[in-house]
Amino acid sequence: SNIAVLLDTKKEDEHILTVETTGALKPGEIIIGGINELTKRLEEFKETLTNFKE
């Protein structure tokens, strides 16, 4: 399983993202895949809201 943890630091504009993986995917691939999935779902949500307004 893949685990990601976002931690705050003492700096206001800094965070640490730790990604643990089984090795099947590189951490960067997991992050990019997550961003792509989030983008897709947000577009679908936006379309749903647009259709709801009509």
N, C-alpha and C positions, 0 to 999 in steps of 0.2 A: 504494500500500500504506500501511497505518497502522502507526506505530511508537510504542510507549510505553516509557518508561524511568523506573524508580524509583530515585532517588538518596538516600542518607543525607546528613544535614547534621551539623553539630557538635552540634546539640541532640538529646538522646536520644529525644524524642518527636516529632521533626519529620522529614519526608521531602518530597522534591520529585518530583512526577510530571510528566514532559514527554510530551505527546502530539503527534505529527506526523501530519497527515492530508492527503489530496489536496484537501480542500475539499468533497468530496461530503457529508461528515457533519461536524458540529461536534464538537470534542473531548468536550464533555459527553455528546453522544449516543453516542459510542464507549464512554465509561466506563460509562454507564448500561446500554447494551446488553451490555457484558461482565459487569457485575454480574448482570443478569437471566439471562444464559446460565449463569453460575457457579451461581446459585441453583437453576436448573432441574436442572443436572447433579448438584448435591449432593442435591437431593430424590430424584432417580432412584437415586443411590448409597445413600441412606438406605433407600429402599424395597427395593433389592436386598439390603442387609444384613438387613433385617427378614425378608424371605422366606427368607434363608439360615438364620436362626436357627430357623425353624419346621420 
